Every structure is written in C-alpha cells, then in structure tokens.
C-alpha cells in the first residue's frame, strides 16, 4: 500500500522491457550516480527512437529491391 521508491519504480520499468533495451539497462545500472524516473523515461524514449531508425534502415533496402523487381 505504500508508494514506490524511485529505485523500485525504475526496477519495475526495467523488468518490463524487451532484450533490445539490455544495453541501456546495463548502462543505467552501472552508473555511479542514480537516475530519476524522468531521466530513465527520457533515456527510454531516445533508445526507442534509435531502435525505430535501425528498423527503418534495415527494411529500406528490401523495399527498394522489391519495388525494382
């Protein structure tokens, strides 16, 4: 019934992430300074943007090849 601490909240966020975020999680957990929940959320948004860019870059050559066939 008591509110979550920032550490508990961050652990819960990390527990729900897929393995594509393992590098970010490791980086956050090994940092000497602790993160706040808003900092973690901002980092996750940046990571999600990077993953989307990689997905788009990985599918673009296939689409171009398919369109030329």
mmJSON file of the N, C-alpha and C atoms, coordinates in Angstrom:
{"data_MODEL":{"atom_site":{
"group_PDB":["ATOM","ATOM","ATOM","ATOM","ATOM","ATOM","ATOM","ATOM","ATOM","ATOM","ATOM","ATOM","ATOM","ATOM","ATOM","ATOM","ATOM","ATOM","ATOM","ATOM","ATOM","ATOM","ATOM","ATOM","ATOM","ATOM","ATOM","ATOM","ATOM","ATOM","ATOM","ATOM","ATOM","ATOM","ATOM","ATOM","ATOM","ATOM","ATOM","ATOM","ATOM","ATOM","ATOM","ATOM","ATOM","ATOM","ATOM","ATOM","ATOM","ATOM","ATOM","ATOM","ATOM","ATOM","ATOM","ATOM","ATOM","ATOM","ATOM","ATOM","ATOM","ATOM","ATOM","ATOM","ATOM","ATOM","ATOM","ATOM","ATOM","ATOM","ATOM","ATOM","ATOM","ATOM","ATOM","ATOM","ATOM","ATOM","ATOM","ATOM","ATOM","ATOM","ATOM","ATOM","ATOM","ATOM","ATOM","ATOM","ATOM","ATOM","ATOM","ATOM","ATOM","ATOM","ATOM","ATOM","ATOM","ATOM","ATOM","ATOM","ATOM","ATOM","ATOM","ATOM","ATOM","ATOM","ATOM","ATOM","ATOM","ATOM","ATOM","ATOM","ATOM","ATOM","ATOM","ATOM","ATOM","ATOM","ATOM","ATOM","ATOM","ATOM","ATOM","ATOM","ATOM","ATOM","ATOM","ATOM","ATOM","ATOM","ATOM","ATOM","ATOM","ATOM","ATOM","ATOM","ATOM","ATOM","ATOM","ATOM","ATOM","ATOM","ATOM","ATOM","ATOM","ATOM","ATOM","ATOM","ATOM","ATOM","ATOM","ATOM","ATOM","ATOM","ATOM","ATOM","ATOM","ATOM","ATOM","ATOM","ATOM","ATOM","ATOM","ATOM","ATOM","ATOM","ATOM","ATOM","ATOM","ATOM","ATOM","ATOM","ATOM","ATOM","ATOM","ATOM","ATOM","ATOM","ATOM","ATOM","ATOM","ATOM","ATOM","ATOM","ATOM","ATOM","ATOM","ATOM","ATOM","ATOM","ATOM","ATOM","ATOM","ATOM","ATOM","ATOM","ATOM","ATOM","ATOM","ATOM","ATOM","ATOM","ATOM","ATOM","ATOM","ATOM","ATOM"],
"id":[1,2,3,4,5,6,7,8,9,10,11,12,13,14,15,16,17,18,19,20,21,22,23,24,25,26,27,28,29,30,31,32,33,34,35,36,37,38,39,40,41,42,43,44,45,46,47,48,49,50,51,52,53,54,55,56,57,58,59,60,61,62,63,64,65,66,67,68,69,70,71,72,73,74,75,76,77,78,79,80,81,82,83,84,85,86,87,88,89,90,91,92,93,94,95,96,97,98,99,100,101,102,103,104,105,106,107,108,109,110,111,112,113,114,115,116,117,118,119,120,121,122,123,124,125,126,127,128,129,130,131,132,133,134,135,136,137,138,139,140,141,142,143,144,145,146,147,148,149,150,151,152,153,154,155,156,157,158,159,160,161,162,163,164,165,166,167,168,169,170,171,172,173,174,175,176,177,178,179,180,181,182,183,184,185,186,187,188,189,190,191,192,193,194,195,196,197,198,199,200,201,202,203,204,205,206,207],
"type_symbol":["N","C","C","N","C","C","N","C","C","N","C","C","N","C","C","N","C","C","N","C","C","N","C","C","N","C","C","N","C","C","N","C","C","N","C","C","N","C","C","N","C","C","N","C","C","N","C","C","N","C","C","N","C","C","N","C","C","N","C","C","N","C","C","N","C","C","N","C","C","N","C","C","N","C","C","N","C","C","N","C","C","N","C","C","N","C","C","N","C","C","N","C","C","N","C","C","N","C","C","N","C","C","N","C","C","N","C","C","N","C","C","N","C","C","N","C","C","N","C","C","N","C","C","N","C","C","N","C","C","N","C","C","N","C","C","N","C","C","N","C","C","N","C","C","N","C","C","N","C","C","N","C","C","N","C","C","N","C","C","N","C","C","N","C","C","N","C","C","N","C","C","N","C","C","N","C","C","N","C","C","N","C","C","N","C","C","N","C","C","N","C","C","N","C","C","N","C","C","N","C","C","N","C","C","N","C","C"],
"label_atom_id":["N","CA","C","N","CA","C","N","CA","C","N","CA","C","N","CA","C","N","CA","C","N","CA","C","N","CA","C","N","CA","C","N","CA","C","N","CA","C","N","CA","C","N","CA","C","N","CA","C","N","CA","C","N","CA","C","N","CA","C","N","CA","C","N","CA","C","N","CA","C","N","CA","C","N","CA","C","N","CA","C","N","CA","C","N","CA","C","N","CA","C","N","CA","C","N","CA","C","N","CA","C","N","CA","C","N","CA","C","N","CA","C","N","CA","C","N","CA","C","N","CA","C","N","CA","C","N","CA","C","N","CA","C","N","CA","C","N","CA","C","N","CA","C","N","CA","C","N","CA","C","N","CA","C","N","CA","C","N","CA","C","N","CA","C","N","CA","C","N","CA","C","N","CA","C","N","CA","C","N","CA","C","N","CA","C","N","CA","C","N","CA","C","N","CA","C","N","CA","C","N","CA","C","N","CA","C","N","CA","C","N","CA","C","N","CA","C","N","CA","C","N","CA","C","N","CA","C","N","CA","C","N","CA","C","N","CA","C","N","CA","C"],
"label_alt_id":[null,null,null,null,null,null,null,null,null,null,null,null,null,null,null,null,null,null,null,null,null,null,null,null,null,null,null,null,null,null,null,null,null,null,null,null,null,null,null,null,null,null,null,null,null,null,null,null,null,null,null,null,null,null,null,null,null,null,null,null,null,null,null,null,null,null,null,null,null,null,null,null,null,null,null,null,null,null,null,null,null,null,null,null,null,null,null,null,null,null,null,null,null,null,null,null,null,null,null,null,null,null,null,null,null,null,null,null,null,null,null,null,null,null,null,null,null,null,null,null,null,null,null,null,null,null,null,null,null,null,null,null,null,null,null,null,null,null,null,null,null,null,null,null,null,null,null,null,null,null,null,null,null,null,null,null,null,null,null,null,null,null,null,null,null,null,null,null,null,null,null,null,null,null,null,null,null,null,null,null,null,null,null,null,null,null,null,null,null,null,null,null,null,null,null,null,null,null,null,null,null,null,null,null,null,null,null],
"label_comp_id":["UNK","UNK","UNK","UNK","UNK","UNK","UNK","UNK","UNK","UNK","UNK","UNK","UNK","UNK","UNK","UNK","UNK","UNK","UNK","UNK","UNK","UNK","UNK","UNK","UNK","UNK","UNK","UNK","UNK","UNK","UNK","UNK","UNK","UNK","UNK","UNK","UNK","UNK","UNK","UNK","UNK","UNK","UNK","UNK","UNK","UNK","UNK","UNK","UNK","UNK","UNK","UNK","UNK","UNK","UNK","UNK","UNK","UNK","UNK","UNK","UNK","UNK","UNK","UNK","UNK","UNK","UNK","UNK","UNK","UNK","UNK","UNK","UNK","UNK","UNK","UNK","UNK","UNK","UNK","UNK","UNK","UNK","UNK","UNK","UNK","UNK","UNK","UNK","UNK","UNK","UNK","UNK","UNK","UNK","UNK","UNK","UNK","UNK","UNK","UNK","UNK","UNK","UNK","UNK","UNK","UNK","UNK","UNK","UNK","UNK","UNK","UNK","UNK","UNK","UNK","UNK","UNK","UNK","UNK","UNK","UNK","UNK","UNK","UNK","UNK","UNK","UNK","UNK","UNK","UNK","UNK","UNK","UNK","UNK","UNK","UNK","UNK","UNK","UNK","UNK","UNK","UNK","UNK","UNK","UNK","UNK","UNK","UNK","UNK","UNK","UNK","UNK","UNK","UNK","UNK","UNK","UNK","UNK","UNK","UNK","UNK","UNK","UNK","UNK","UNK","UNK","UNK","UNK","UNK","UNK","UNK","UNK","UNK","UNK","UNK","UNK","UNK","UNK","UNK","UNK","UNK","UNK","UNK","UNK","UNK","UNK","UNK","UNK","UNK","UNK","UNK","UNK","UNK","UNK","UNK","UNK","UNK","UNK","UNK","UNK","UNK","UNK","UNK","UNK","UNK","UNK","UNK"],
"label_asym_id":["A","A","A","A","A","A","A","A","A","A","A","A","A","A","A","A","A","A","A","A","A","A","A","A","A","A","A","A","A","A","A","A","A","A","A","A","A","A","A","A","A","A","A","A","A","A","A","A","A","A","A","A","A","A","A","A","A","A","A","A","A","A","A","A","A","A","A","A","A","A","A","A","A","A","A","A","A","A","A","A","A","A","A","A","A","A","A","A","A","A","A","A","A","A","A","A","A","A","A","A","A","A","A","A","A","A","A","A","A","A","A","A","A","A","A","A","A","A","A","A","A","A","A","A","A","A","A","A","A","A","A","A","A","A","A","A","A","A","A","A","A","A","A","A","A","A","A","A","A","A","A","A","A","A","A","A","A","A","A","A","A","A","A","A","A","A","A","A","A","A","A","A","A","A","A","A","A","A","A","A","A","A","A","A","A","A","A","A","A","A","A","A","A","A","A","A","A","A","A","A","A","A","A","A","A","A","A"],
"label_entity_id":["1","1","1","1","1","1","1","1","1","1","1","1","1","1","1","1","1","1","1","1","1","1","1","1","1","1","1","1","1","1","1","1","1","1","1","1","1","1","1","1","1","1","1","1","1","1","1","1","1","1","1","1","1","1","1","1","1","1","1","1","1","1","1","1","1","1","1","1","1","1","1","1","1","1","1","1","1","1","1","1","1","1","1","1","1","1","1","1","1","1","1","1","1","1","1","1","1","1","1","1","1","1","1","1","1","1","1","1","1","1","1","1","1","1","1","1","1","1","1","1","1","1","1","1","1","1","1","1","1","1","1","1","1","1","1","1","1","1","1","1","1","1","1","1","1","1","1","1","1","1","1","1","1","1","1","1","1","1","1","1","1","1","1","1","1","1","1","1","1","1","1","1","1","1","1","1","1","1","1","1","1","1","1","1","1","1","1","1","1","1","1","1","1","1","1","1","1","1","1","1","1","1","1","1","1","1","1"],
"label_seq_id":[1,1,1,2,2,2,3,3,3,4,4,4,5,5,5,6,6,6,7,7,7,8,8,8,9,9,9,10,10,10,11,11,11,12,12,12,13,13,13,14,14,14,15,15,15,16,16,16,17,17,17,18,18,18,19,19,19,20,20,20,21,21,21,22,22,22,23,23,23,24,24,24,25,25,25,26,26,26,27,27,27,28,28,28,29,29,29,30,30,30,31,31,31,32,32,32,33,33,33,34,34,34,35,35,35,36,36,36,37,37,37,38,38,38,39,39,39,40,40,40,41,41,41,42,42,42,43,43,43,44,44,44,45,45,45,46,46,46,47,47,47,48,48,48,49,49,49,50,50,50,51,51,51,52,52,52,53,53,53,54,54,54,55,55,55,56,56,56,57,57,57,58,58,58,59,59,59,60,60,60,61,61,61,62,62,62,63,63,63,64,64,64,65,65,65,66,66,66,67,67,67,68,68,68,69,69,69],
"pdbx_PDB_ins_code":[null,null,null,null,null,null,null,null,null,null,null,null,null,null,null,null,null,null,null,null,null,null,null,null,null,null,null,null,null,null,null,null,null,null,null,null,null,null,null,null,null,null,null,null,null,null,null,null,null,null,null,null,null,null,null,null,null,null,null,null,null,null,null,null,null,null,null,null,null,null,null,null,null,null,null,null,null,null,null,null,null,null,null,null,null,null,null,null,null,null,null,null,null,null,null,null,null,null,null,null,null,null,null,null,null,null,null,null,null,null,null,null,null,null,null,null,null,null,null,null,null,null,null,null,null,null,null,null,null,null,null,null,null,null,null,null,null,null,null,null,null,null,null,null,null,null,null,null,null,null,null,null,null,null,null,null,null,null,null,null,null,null,null,null,null,null,null,null,null,null,null,null,null,null,null,null,null,null,null,null,null,null,null,null,null,null,null,null,null,null,null,null,null,null,null,null,null,null,null,null,null,null,null,null,null,null,null],
"Cartn_x":[0.761,0.0,0.816,2.15,2.927,3.434,3.708,4.194,5.556,5.813,7.103,8.198,9.376,10.53,10.949,11.789,12.287,13.005,13.794,14.53,13.575,12.538,11.546,10.809,10.479,9.786,10.662,11.933,12.867,13.066,13.201,13.329,12.106,10.922,9.691,9.68,10.137,10.222,11.177,12.373,13.378,12.888,12.18,11.678,10.703,10.034,9.049,9.601,10.892,11.473,11.981,11.883,12.432,13.964,14.581,16.043,16.739,16.039,16.649,17.129,16.631,16.985,18.043,18.579,19.549,20.786,21.284,22.447,22.17,21.008,20.62,20.461,19.828,19.623,20.965,21.877,23.2,23.907,23.831,24.46,23.891,22.597,21.955,22.309,22.354,22.606,24.057,24.986,26.398,26.883,26.021,26.382,26.516,27.504,27.731,26.64,26.102,25.015,23.684,22.72,21.415,20.588,19.737,18.835,17.515,16.817,15.443,14.521,13.284,12.308,12.198,12.099,12.042,13.286,14.464,15.683,15.625,15.136,15.0,13.998,12.885,11.876,12.445,13.233,13.849,14.849,15.636,16.592,15.874,14.768,13.992,13.405,12.958,12.426,13.515,14.713,15.831,16.192,16.207,16.527,15.47,14.216,13.136,13.279,13.635,13.861,14.999,16.073,17.213,16.811,16.045,15.601,14.725,13.851,12.997,13.823,14.829,15.715,16.422,16.885,17.561,16.598,15.366,14.374,14.088,13.94,13.668,14.844,16.046,17.241,17.387,17.062,17.181,16.142,14.965,13.915,13.949,14.585,14.608,15.226,16.401,16.954,16.048,15.374,14.462,13.305,12.741,11.631,12.083,13.271,13.765,13.99,14.529,14.762,13.444,12.464,11.153,10.473,10.592,9.953,10.612,11.909,12.616,12.419,11.872,11.686,10.448],
"Cartn_y":[-1.187,0.0,1.273,1.205,2.452,2.766,4.042,4.421,3.789,3.58,3.023,4.067,3.606,4.492,4.619,5.607,5.752,4.473,3.908,2.687,1.536,1.359,0.321,0.591,1.848,2.234,1.934,2.308,2.061,0.561,-0.195,-1.658,-2.245,-1.757,-2.246,-1.907,-0.714,-0.323,-1.253,-1.448,-2.301,-3.737,-4.244,-5.624,-5.831,-4.777,-4.896,-4.671,-4.405,-4.089,-5.332,-5.338,-6.464,-6.388,-7.438,-7.541,-6.471,-5.828,-4.752,-3.6,-3.537,-2.465,-2.887,-4.089,-4.588,-3.699,-3.172,-2.287,-1.031,-0.446,0.752,0.429,-0.686,-1.077,-1.263,-1.975,-2.198,-0.875,0.009,1.326,2.092,2.047,2.756,2.144,0.822,0.15,0.255,0.437,0.505,1.941,2.888,4.298,4.577,5.371,5.65,6.552,7.481,8.33,7.662,7.845,7.25,8.132,7.486,8.174,8.455,9.458,9.702,9.03,8.861,8.258,9.09,10.413,11.191,11.014,10.891,10.658,9.296,8.291,6.953,7.009,7.678,7.787,8.49,9.54,10.247,9.331,8.589,7.654,6.577,6.1,5.078,5.628,6.868,7.489,7.612,7.997,8.099,6.724,5.726,4.363,3.866,4.142,3.723,4.388,5.667,6.364,5.718,5.36,4.713,3.36,2.599,1.286,1.438,2.438,2.683,3.076,3.911,4.296,3.08,2.196,0.974,0.076,-0.028,-0.846,-0.288,1.025,1.662,1.479,1.637,1.49,0.047,-0.907,-2.319,-2.753,-2.131,-2.536,-1.756,-0.614,0.217,-0.497,-1.147,-1.832,-2.943,-3.636,-4.715,-4.123,-3.027,-2.391,-1.876,-1.273,-0.753,-1.886,-3.002,-4.148,-4.723,-4.819,-5.346,-4.45,-3.141,-2.209,-2.247,-2.572,-2.627,-3.934,-4.928,-6.257,-6.296],
"Cartn_z":[0.0,0.0,0.0,0.223,0.235,-1.169,-1.437,-2.766,-3.069,-4.353,-4.775,-4.628,-4.25,-4.293,-5.762,-6.065,-7.433,-7.885,-7.005,-7.335,-7.674,-6.891,-7.161,-8.467,-8.712,-9.939,-11.152,-11.078,-12.178,-12.392,-11.319,-11.443,-12.142,-11.805,-12.435,-13.924,-14.269,-15.683,-16.411,-15.862,-16.496,-16.657,-15.659,-15.716,-16.867,-17.308,-18.373,-19.772,-19.89,-21.2,-21.923,-23.262,-24.033,-24.076,-24.588,-24.571,-25.413,-26.337,-27.128,-26.244,-25.03,-24.109,-23.092,-23.219,-22.244,-22.119,-23.225,-23.171,-22.367,-22.602,-21.859,-20.376,-20.08,-18.68,-17.987,-18.633,-18.042,-17.805,-18.773,-18.644,-17.447,-17.295,-16.189,-14.838,-14.797,-13.523,-13.075,-14.018,-13.652,-13.438,-13.663,-13.456,-11.961,-11.599,-10.175,-9.582,-10.381,-9.91,-10.216,-9.348,-9.587,-10.515,-11.29,-12.2,-11.506,-11.994,-11.559,-12.58,-12.22,-13.141,-14.423,-14.362,-15.617,-16.49,-15.885,-16.664,-17.357,-16.666,-17.256,-18.401,-18.198,-19.253,-20.487,-20.294,-21.418,-22.136,-21.389,-21.99,-22.794,-22.273,-22.982,-24.278,-24.256,-25.472,-26.526,-26.119,-27.058,-27.62,-26.755,-27.204,-28.177,-27.897,-28.791,-30.163,-30.17,-31.44,-32.224,-31.535,-32.197,-32.765,-32.013,-32.499,-33.742,-33.738,-34.901,-36.115,-35.909,-37.02,-37.597,-36.724,-37.181,-37.952,-37.478,-38.181,-39.561,-39.651,-40.941,-41.883,-41.373,-42.2,-42.666,-41.802,-42.152,-43.179,-43.2,-44.133,-45.436,-45.459,-46.668,-47.868,-47.775,-48.952,-49.478,-48.59,-49.011,-49.8,-49.313,-50.007,-51.362,-51.443,-52.703,-53.688,-53.23,-54.092,-54.579,-53.704,-54.055,-55.082,-54.943,-55.845,-57.243,-57.304,-58.566,-59.312,-58.637,-59.25,-60.117],
"occupancy":[1.0,1.0,1.0,1.0,1.0,1.0,1.0,1.0,1.0,1.0,1.0,1.0,1.0,1.0,1.0,1.0,1.0,1.0,1.0,1.0,1.0,1.0,1.0,1.0,1.0,1.0,1.0,1.0,1.0,1.0,1.0,1.0,1.0,1.0,1.0,1.0,1.0,1.0,1.0,1.0,1.0,1.0,1.0,1.0,1.0,1.0,1.0,1.0,1.0,1.0,1.0,1.0,1.0,1.0,1.0,1.0,1.0,1.0,1.0,1.0,1.0,1.0,1.0,1.0,1.0,1.0,1.0,1.0,1.0,1.0,1.0,1.0,1.0,1.0,1.0,1.0,1.0,1.0,1.0,1.0,1.0,1.0,1.0,1.0,1.0,1.0,1.0,1.0,1.0,1.0,1.0,1.0,1.0,1.0,1.0,1.0,1.0,1.0,1.0,1.0,1.0,1.0,1.0,1.0,1.0,1.0,1.0,1.0,1.0,1.0,1.0,1.0,1.0,1.0,1.0,1.0,1.0,1.0,1.0,1.0,1.0,1.0,1.0,1.0,1.0,1.0,1.0,1.0,1.0,1.0,1.0,1.0,1.0,1.0,1.0,1.0,1.0,1.0,1.0,1.0,1.0,1.0,1.0,1.0,1.0,1.0,1.0,1.0,1.0,1.0,1.0,1.0,1.0,1.0,1.0,1.0,1.0,1.0,1.0,1.0,1.0,1.0,1.0,1.0,1.0,1.0,1.0,1.0,1.0,1.0,1.0,1.0,1.0,1.0,1.0,1.0,1.0,1.0,1.0,1.0,1.0,1.0,1.0,1.0,1.0,1.0,1.0,1.0,1.0,1.0,1.0,1.0,1.0,1.0,1.0,1.0,1.0,1.0,1.0,1.0,1.0,1.0,1.0,1.0,1.0,1.0,1.0],
"B_iso_or_equiv":[0.0,0.0,0.0,0.0,0.0,0.0,0.0,0.0,0.0,0.0,0.0,0.0,0.0,0.0,0.0,0.0,0.0,0.0,0.0,0.0,0.0,0.0,0.0,0.0,0.0,0.0,0.0,0.0,0.0,0.0,0.0,0.0,0.0,0.0,0.0,0.0,0.0,0.0,0.0,0.0,0.0,0.0,0.0,0.0,0.0,0.0,0.0,0.0,0.0,0.0,0.0,0.0,0.0,0.0,0.0,0.0,0.0,0.0,0.0,0.0,0.0,0.0,0.0,0.0,0.0,0.0,0.0,0.0,0.0,0.0,0.0,0.0,0.0,0.0,0.0,0.0,0.0,0.0,0.0,0.0,0.0,0.0,0.0,0.0,0.0,0.0,0.0,0.0,0.0,0.0,0.0,0.0,0.0,0.0,0.0,0.0,0.0,0.0,0.0,0.0,0.0,0.0,0.0,0.0,0.0,0.0,0.0,0.0,0.0,0.0,0.0,0.0,0.0,0.0,0.0,0.0,0.0,0.0,0.0,0.0,0.0,0.0,0.0,0.0,0.0,0.0,0.0,0.0,0.0,0.0,0.0,0.0,0.0,0.0,0.0,0.0,0.0,0.0,0.0,0.0,0.0,0.0,0.0,0.0,0.0,0.0,0.0,0.0,0.0,0.0,0.0,0.0,0.0,0.0,0.0,0.0,0.0,0.0,0.0,0.0,0.0,0.0,0.0,0.0,0.0,0.0,0.0,0.0,0.0,0.0,0.0,0.0,0.0,0.0,0.0,0.0,0.0,0.0,0.0,0.0,0.0,0.0,0.0,0.0,0.0,0.0,0.0,0.0,0.0,0.0,0.0,0.0,0.0,0.0,0.0,0.0,0.0,0.0,0.0,0.0,0.0,0.0,0.0,0.0,0.0,0.0,0.0],
"pdbx_formal_charge":[null,null,null,null,null,null,null,null,null,null,null,null,null,null,null,null,null,null,null,null,null,null,null,null,null,null,null,null,null,null,null,null,null,null,null,null,null,null,null,null,null,null,null,null,null,null,null,null,null,null,null,null,null,null,null,null,null,null,null,null,null,null,null,null,null,null,null,null,null,null,null,null,null,null,null,null,null,null,null,null,null,null,null,null,null,null,null,null,null,null,null,null,null,null,null,null,null,null,null,null,null,null,null,null,null,null,null,null,null,null,null,null,null,null,null,null,null,null,null,null,null,null,null,null,null,null,null,null,null,null,null,null,null,null,null,null,null,null,null,null,null,null,null,null,null,null,null,null,null,null,null,null,null,null,null,null,null,null,null,null,null,null,null,null,null,null,null,null,null,null,null,null,null,null,null,null,null,null,null,null,null,null,null,null,null,null,null,null,null,null,null,null,null,null,null,null,null,null,null,null,null,null,null,null,null,null,null],
"auth_seq_id":[1,1,1,2,2,2,3,3,3,4,4,4,5,5,5,6,6,6,7,7,7,8,8,8,9,9,9,10,10,10,11,11,11,12,12,12,13,13,13,14,14,14,15,15,15,16,16,16,17,17,17,18,18,18,19,19,19,20,20,20,21,21,21,22,22,22,23,23,23,24,24,24,25,25,25,26,26,26,27,27,27,28,28,28,29,29,29,30,30,30,31,31,31,32,32,32,33,33,33,34,34,34,35,35,35,36,36,36,37,37,37,38,38,38,39,39,39,40,40,40,41,41,41,42,42,42,43,43,43,44,44,44,45,45,45,46,46,46,47,47,47,48,48,48,49,49,49,50,50,50,51,51,51,52,52,52,53,53,53,54,54,54,55,55,55,56,56,56,57,57,57,58,58,58,59,59,59,60,60,60,61,61,61,62,62,62,63,63,63,64,64,64,65,65,65,66,66,66,67,67,67,68,68,68,69,69,69],
"auth_comp_id":["UNK","UNK","UNK","UNK","UNK","UNK","UNK","UNK","UNK","UNK","UNK","UNK","UNK","UNK","UNK","UNK","UNK","UNK","UNK","UNK","UNK","UNK","UNK","UNK","UNK","UNK","UNK","UNK","UNK","UNK","UNK","UNK","UNK","UNK","UNK","UNK","UNK","UNK","UNK","UNK","UNK","UNK","UNK","UNK","UNK","UNK","UNK","UNK","UNK","UNK","UNK","UNK","UNK","UNK","UNK","UNK","UNK","UNK","UNK","UNK","UNK","UNK","UNK","UNK","UNK","UNK","UNK","UNK","UNK","UNK","UNK","UNK","UNK","UNK","UNK","UNK","UNK","UNK","UNK","UNK","UNK","UNK","UNK","UNK","UNK","UNK","UNK","UNK","UNK","UNK","UNK","UNK","UNK","UNK","UNK","UNK","UNK","UNK","UNK","UNK","UNK","UNK","UNK","UNK","UNK","UNK","UNK","UNK","UNK","UNK","UNK","UNK","UNK","UNK","UNK","UNK","UNK","UNK","UNK","UNK","UNK","UNK","UNK","UNK","UNK","UNK","UNK","UNK","UNK","UNK","UNK","UNK","UNK","UNK","UNK","UNK","UNK","UNK","UNK","UNK","UNK","UNK","UNK","UNK","UNK","UNK","UNK","UNK","UNK","UNK","UNK","UNK","UNK","UNK","UNK","UNK","UNK","UNK","UNK","UNK","UNK","UNK","UNK","UNK","UNK","UNK","UNK","UNK","UNK","UNK","UNK","UNK","UNK","UNK","UNK","UNK","UNK","UNK","UNK","UNK","UNK","UNK","UNK","UNK","UNK","UNK","UNK","UNK","UNK","UNK","UNK","UNK","UNK","UNK","UNK","UNK","UNK","UNK","UNK","UNK","UNK","UNK","UNK","UNK","UNK","UNK","UNK"],
"auth_asym_id":["A","A","A","A","A","A","A","A","A","A","A","A","A","A","A","A","A","A","A","A","A","A","A","A","A","A","A","A","A","A","A","A","A","A","A","A","A","A","A","A","A","A","A","A","A","A","A","A","A","A","A","A","A","A","A","A","A","A","A","A","A","A","A","A","A","A","A","A","A","A","A","A","A","A","A","A","A","A","A","A","A","A","A","A","A","A","A","A","A","A","A","A","A","A","A","A","A","A","A","A","A","A","A","A","A","A","A","A","A","A","A","A","A","A","A","A","A","A","A","A","A","A","A","A","A","A","A","A","A","A","A","A","A","A","A","A","A","A","A","A","A","A","A","A","A","A","A","A","A","A","A","A","A","A","A","A","A","A","A","A","A","A","A","A","A","A","A","A","A","A","A","A","A","A","A","A","A","A","A","A","A","A","A","A","A","A","A","A","A","A","A","A","A","A","A","A","A","A","A","A","A","A","A","A","A","A","A"],
"auth_atom_id":["N","CA","C","N","CA","C","N","CA","C","N","CA","C","N","CA","C","N","CA","C","N","CA","C","N","CA","C","N","CA","C","N","CA","C","N","CA","C","N","CA","C","N","CA","C","N","CA","C","N","CA","C","N","CA","C","N","CA","C","N","CA","C","N","CA","C","N","CA","C","N","CA","C","N","CA","C","N","CA","C","N","CA","C","N","CA","C","N","CA","C","N","CA","C","N","CA","C","N","CA","C","N","CA","C","N","CA","C","N","CA","C","N","CA","C","N","CA","C","N","CA","C","N","CA","C","N","CA","C","N","CA","C","N","CA","C","N","CA","C","N","CA","C","N","CA","C","N","CA","C","N","CA","C","N","CA","C","N","CA","C","N","CA","C","N","CA","C","N","CA","C","N","CA","C","N","CA","C","N","CA","C","N","CA","C","N","CA","C","N","CA","C","N","CA","C","N","CA","C","N","CA","C","N","CA","C","N","CA","C","N","CA","C","N","CA","C","N","CA","C","N","CA","C","N","CA","C","N","CA","C","N","CA","C","N","CA","C","N","CA","C"],
"pdbx_PDB_model_num":[1,1,1,1,1,1,1,1,1,1,1,1,1,1,1,1,1,1,1,1,1,1,1,1,1,1,1,1,1,1,1,1,1,1,1,1,1,1,1,1,1,1,1,1,1,1,1,1,1,1,1,1,1,1,1,1,1,1,1,1,1,1,1,1,1,1,1,1,1,1,1,1,1,1,1,1,1,1,1,1,1,1,1,1,1,1,1,1,1,1,1,1,1,1,1,1,1,1,1,1,1,1,1,1,1,1,1,1,1,1,1,1,1,1,1,1,1,1,1,1,1,1,1,1,1,1,1,1,1,1,1,1,1,1,1,1,1,1,1,1,1,1,1,1,1,1,1,1,1,1,1,1,1,1,1,1,1,1,1,1,1,1,1,1,1,1,1,1,1,1,1,1,1,1,1,1,1,1,1,1,1,1,1,1,1,1,1,1,1,1,1,1,1,1,1,1,1,1,1,1,1,1,1,1,1,1,1]
}}}
